[in-house]
Amino acid sequence: MEQKHLARLNELAKLAKERPLTAEEAAERAELRREYLATFRAAFQQQLDNTVIQYDDGTRVPMSAFKKLHQAEEAEKNAKKP
């Protein structure tokens, strides 16, 4: 997200505290929020993709593989329950 878009989003948030936003301002704020959240989620996902779990024995497992392993263990554990 560009800095000018973030500044405009902050400006609209400040305006919303002072007075009701017009329909155009509210629509612009909603679009800027969607853009901001999409950018945030993409950056967070990138960070998770680059995260690894290191075990005591020194083995390193990427977070994506760790998640799949953990889900498989949970499914196995739930299958054993009566």
N, C-alpha and C positions, 0 to 999 in steps of 0.2 A: 504494500500500500504506500502510495506516495505521501510525502510529508505534508503537502498542501491539502490532501484529502483528510488526513488525520487532524490537521489544524481546523478544517471546516467542520468535522464531526464534533470536535471539542467546542467549537463556537456554537453549534446548534444545541449541544447539551447545555451550555451556559444560558442560551436564549430560552430554552424550555423551562429552566428554573425561574426565569424572570417573567415570562408571559407564555400564553399558549402559542404553539407553532401554527403557522398557516398550513394548509393542505400540501402545498408544494414543499415547504420546509420539512414537514413530517415525512413526505415521500423521499426526499433527498437524504434525510437522516436514516431512514430505513435501508436505503440502498447502500449508503456508506457503512452502516453497521454490518450488512451482509458481506461487503467487500473486506472489512476489517476482520470479521470472524473467519472468513475463508483463508485470508493470509495467515492469521494466527494458527489455525488448524494445520495448514500446510507446513508451517515452520515447526510446530510441535511434533508433527508426524515425522519430519525429517530428523529431528533430534532423537526421537525414539528409534528410528531406523539405524541410527549410528551408535546406539547404546548397546553395550554387551554386559552380560552377567558373568562374573569371574568366580569360579568355585575355589574352595580351599586348596584343591589339588592343582590349581593353576589353569585348568581348562576354561576356555572362554566361549560363551554361547551367545550369538546375536539375540537381541530381544525378541525378534519375530519368531525364531526357532524356540526360544524359551516359552513363549506364549503358547505355541502349538503343543509343546511337550506338556505344559501345565494343564491345558485343556484335555489332552488325552488321559492324563493321570486322573483328573476329576471325573471323566466319563467312565473310566475303569472302576473308580471307587464307587460311583453311583450305581453301576451295573451290579456290583456285589451286594448292594443293600437289598433286603427282602421286600 
